[in-house]
Amino acid sequence: MKTVSFRDGHTIPALGMGSWNVGDATATRAEEIASLHAGLDAGLSVVDTAEMYGSGRSERLVGEAIRGRRDDVFLISKVLPSNASYEKTLRSCEASLDRLGTDHLDLYLLHWRGGVPLEETVEALTHLQNRGMIRRWGVSNFDTEDMQELDELGADCAANQILYNLEARGVEFDLLARDKAAGIVSIAYSPLGQGGTLLDDPVLIDIAKSHETTKGPASPAQIALAWVLRQPNLLAIPKAGSRVHMRENIAALDLVLSKEDQTRLDAHFAPPRSKTPLEMI
């Protein structure tokens, strides 16, 4: 399986599991937990969640899913910018740990930048790391200038979670390369797009027809995911609310896109030619 490495040498699979909108409905809860179990069974150790997701409901579901399997999991959660002051960051982390039923996070992220000075939030994150409540910390939705400001603080940022898919390629202009050169892992959220429109694209559908996975013919979603996973040292965290979708995501690891595929995708989903504002969902 393709892997991603942090500066401290820790290595994780390049394909993980997101949990946005997971845990919101009682009717789907059992299947969502079964999906996470299927991913863990297949070696997808990364589970990404946040205090914002369902106002803690996603963290509680993830906590239930990983109970008894914590050693198999690389666990990520996030603090809201409204909670990013020194004291509130500490309290938010404690609350997330309680909902998740664990004593530490493997990675804790500032969800996006808000009004609290970065220096204060970094101080809180460093304190949590020194206490062993988090193994490492990072950010989310930070653009190049934001990352430069972190550098100027001398901050030991491990990761930057960003929107990245075929329809959102602006980060390719400078941010991906900048973070890679700094040893910062990029984490792609919504790698399959938002709302399903990307997966109806005729070019993706046509390219999928020429590929097979070990589980059968490739789907447009698998092509889109394989395209994201082509990036070096990048972690993709698609959500899979069912075991069927989880198996489809895992099978995308079998795919290798050809130069012709890449050329067609570049022609249809143009890469950036200039700096653009960071896209967010």
C-alpha positions, 0 to 999 in steps of 0.5 A: 500500500502507498504510504505517507511519512511525517518528519518524525519518521512515522508512516501511515497509509496514503488512503484514510477515512473521513467522517464528515456527516457521519453519525448524524442519523440513527438509521445509518449508524450501524452501517457507518461503524461497519464501514470504518471497521472494514477500512481498519480490517483492510489496513486503512489506519487513518480516521479523520474527524472534528469537533465540528462534525455533527457537533461532536456526533461524528467523534462519538461514532468514531469512538465507538467504532475504534473501541478496543482497536485504538492501537490500530488507528491513526486518529485525527481531530480538529479544533474550531477557530472559535475555540482556538484561544489557549484555554479553549484549545485545551478544553476542546482537545479534552472534550474530543478525547472524551467523546473519542474514548481515548487519551491521545490524538495522533494528529490535532488540527486547527480547522481553519484560521480565525481571529485568534493569533496563530502564536497563541494557538500554536502555544496551546498545541505545543502544550498539548503535545508536551503533555502527551495528549496529542502526538503531533499537530497541524492546520487545515485550510491554510494557504501559502502565506499562512504557512509562511507565517507559521514558519516565521513562528518556528512552529513544528507543523506536521500537516495541512489539510486542504480541499483537493480534487479534480475540480479544485486544483489551485493548490497545485500552483505553489502550496503542495510543493511548498508544503512537501519541501518543508516536510509537511504532509498534505491531507486532501479532503473531499477528494471525490468532489462535493455533491456527486457532480464530479462523478457524473463527468463524461471524461471520468466515465470514459477513462474508467471504462479502460481500467480494471481493479481487482474487484472489477471494472473501475468507476469514475469515483475510483479514477478521481481518487487514484488521480489524487493519490498520484501526488507524493506524500499526500494523504486522501481521506474520502468518506465512506458511509457504507461497506460498499463505498469503503471497498470501492475506495480501497480498490482505487489503490489498484489503479495506475493512470496512464500518461494519456489519462493524465493528459486528458484529465489536464485538458478537461480539468485545467491545472492552475496557471496562476495563484488563486485563492485557497478553495474551502468547503 
